[in-house]
Amino acid sequence: MPRWYDGPLAAFDTETTGIDVERDRIVSAALVVQETPRAAPRVTRWLINPGVEIPEAATAVHGLTADHLALHGRWPAPVLEEVARALAAQAVAGRPLAVMNAPFDLTLLERELKRHRASSLDAYLGAHPLHILDPRVLDKHLDRYRKGRRTLTDLCVHYEVELTDAHEAAADALAALRVVREVGRRFADRLEGLQPAELHTRQAVWYAAQARGLQAWFARSGSPEAVDPHWPLRPELPAAA
């Protein structure tokens, strides 16, 4: 059976107004598709005018201002439709989807679809589930005792992947895709020939274990912060929350 990390892969990334998946908005998104490691990637970019204030802290990260988005962005509803259909097309084609820190990007996309389309990602996927490959989860499970941070920038350094324009959605998506390929190559023996569908299932278990470990560390540190163990989507909060 062909090795998945040498075959077709896609990757998805967003830039946002903040880090709260329940309240923040997507301002840019990108989908990258690459058929083989040496093939030229195909890139689709979206800019969204979210119709809300763009905090200075967010602009400092991705460089997108309210004025720029008002001039060049589109209204959310049609863009989110396009994004959801594009991801569904990857599922139909059988391409695994690399998403760095999937519970953030995919949950925020899910909330935006509900907000602007009264829909969900599952509604677009139908009978063809996405098989997510999260480089952060994979790396943390397969190299759990390595010290240091595991941001996308850190992973790119460790796996010798070029990241030329961090916090630009297409650049981040392509870097995540390349890191996933490199993780697959370096840990081929550990992955025991697992295919993306089974890896998707296992990552949910690995992520939950990682979340429990982080929660225990917070408890020992006296921090009240809660860690959600769900992957790749966080459940919706009750309305009262």
N, C-alpha and C positions, 0 to 999 in steps of 0.2 A: 504494500500500500504506500502511495506517495507520502512523503513527509509534509505535514501541513505547513511548516514554517518555510518551506521552499516553494509553496504554491500560492494561489490567489488569496490575498488578504485585503481588507478594507480597514479604515480607521476613522474615528469621529472625535471631534473636539469642539468645545464652545468657549467663548469669552462672555463674561457676564457683568451685571451691575454689583455683584457681591457674592458672598459665600453661603447665603441662606437659601436653600432650595425651595422653601415654602413661600418666600416673598420676593426674591430677586428675579431678574429677567435676563434672558439671552440677548446679547447685542451682536454677536457674530458667531458663525458656525462654519465648519468645514468637513467635507467628506473626501477622503483620499482612497483611491483604489489602485492596487498594484498587483499585477498578475504573477510576476516572478520577482525575485530579489534584484535582478538587473534590469527589469523593465522600467520604463518611464512611468511615474505615477500620474494618474488622472485626478485632477483636483476640482472640486466644486466648492465655491465659497458663497456664503450668504451674509448680508449685513441687515440688521434689524433696527428700526427706530422704535424703541420700546414704549415711547410716549410717557416715560417717567424720567425723573432726574438721574443723571449719571454721577455717582459720588466721585469726588476727586481721587479718592484712594483707588477706585476701580480704573479710572483713566490713567493713573500713574502706572498701573500694571500693564494694560493692553493698549494704551494710547488713543482710545476712541472717546471722542467728546460728544456731548449732546448736539453741538452744532454740526459736526461731521455726520453724525447719524441722521440728523434731520435732513441733511442735504443728500446723502448717498444711501441711507437705509430705506428699507421698505416696511410697511406695516406688518405686524407679527403674524396675523392669521394666515395669509397666503404663503408666507415663508415657512411657517411651521408645517403646513400641509406638504410643501415640497420636501422638507427635511424628512418627515415621517415616511413619505413615499420612497425617497431615496434609500433610507435605511431598510425599508421593506424589500426593495429591489435587491439589496445585498443578501438578505435572507433567502429570497427565492433563488438567487444565483448560487447559494451555498458558500458564500464567502464569509469566513469568520470576521468579526468586527473588533479591532483593537480599540479600547477606550481606557485611557489612563484615569484611575480613580473613578470607575464607572458609576458608583452610587451617587456621585455628585452630578456629572453631566447627564446621565440618563434619567435620574430623578427630576432634575430641573426641566429637562425636555418634557417629561411626563406631566409636570405641573403646568407648563406652558401650553401643552396640547389641551389640557382640561380647561385652562383659563380662556384660550382664544378659539378653540375648535370644539369644545365640549366633547372631547374624545380622549383616546389613550393610544399609546404606542401599540399595544396588543391589538387594537381595532384595525390598525394598518397592517400588522404582521399576519393576522389570520392564522392559517395552518402552517406557516413557515417561521419557526422561532429563530431569533438571532442567537448565534453562538458567540458570546463575548469573551475576549481575551484581555485581561487587565494586567498590564505589565507590572504594576505595583504589587498586586496580589501574588502573581506568579513568582516574582523576584523574592518577595518576603518569605514565601513558603520554601522555595528551593535553595535560598541562601540566607536562612533566618538568623544566623549568628554573625553576619557581617555588620560591623559597626557603621554608624553614619546615617545621614538622612537619605530618604528615598523619593525625593521629588523627581519629576521628569528630567530636570537638568542634571541631577545627581546620577540617575540611571543612565543617561546618555554618556556621561563621563565614564562611568564604570564599564559600560558595554561598548565603549568607543564608537558611539553613534553621533553623527554631526547634528547639532541643533543651532541653526543660524539665526533664527528670529524668534526667541522664546516669547510666549504669550501672544503669538499670532496663531489663530486657530489652525490654519492649514499646516504651518510649520510644526506645531505641537502634535497634530494628528500624524503627520509623516514620521516624526521622531518616535512616537509611541509605536507605530507599525514596525519600524526598524528595530526598536528595542525588543519587541515581541519576537521577531524573527531570531534575533541574537540569543534571547533566553532559550528559545526552542533548540537552537544549535548547541549551546553550551551545556544544556541539561537534557540532551536527547536520551541518555541512558536512564536518568532519573524519571523521565516522563513515560518511559516504558511503552512507547508507541501509542500513547493516548491520543485520540482524535479530538477536535475542538468541541464536539457535543459533550463528550465525557469530561473534558477539561472544564467546560462551563459549569457542569454540576459540581465538580470537585472544588472549584474556586469558591462557590457559595459556602462550602464547609470550611475551607481554609480561611476565608475572610471572617467568618463567625468566630473561629478560634483566635485569629489575630485580634479581633475586636475585644474578645474576653480578656486577652492578655493586656491590651492597652487600658481597658477599664480597670483591671486590677492594679495597674501601675498608677492610674489616676487616684484610686482609692488609697494606695500607700502614700501618695504625695499630698493627700488631703484636698484634692481637687474635686469639685462637685460635677465636673463635666461628664455628660453621658455619651457613650459610644454606641451608635446604632449597628447591630450585627448583620443587617440585611444587605444582600448583594445579589444582583446588580442594581436593584431598585429598592428604595426605602418605602415602607408603607405610608399611606397618607395619614396625616394626623387627624384625630377627631376634630369636628368643627369647633368645639369649645376651645381647642388649643390655639 
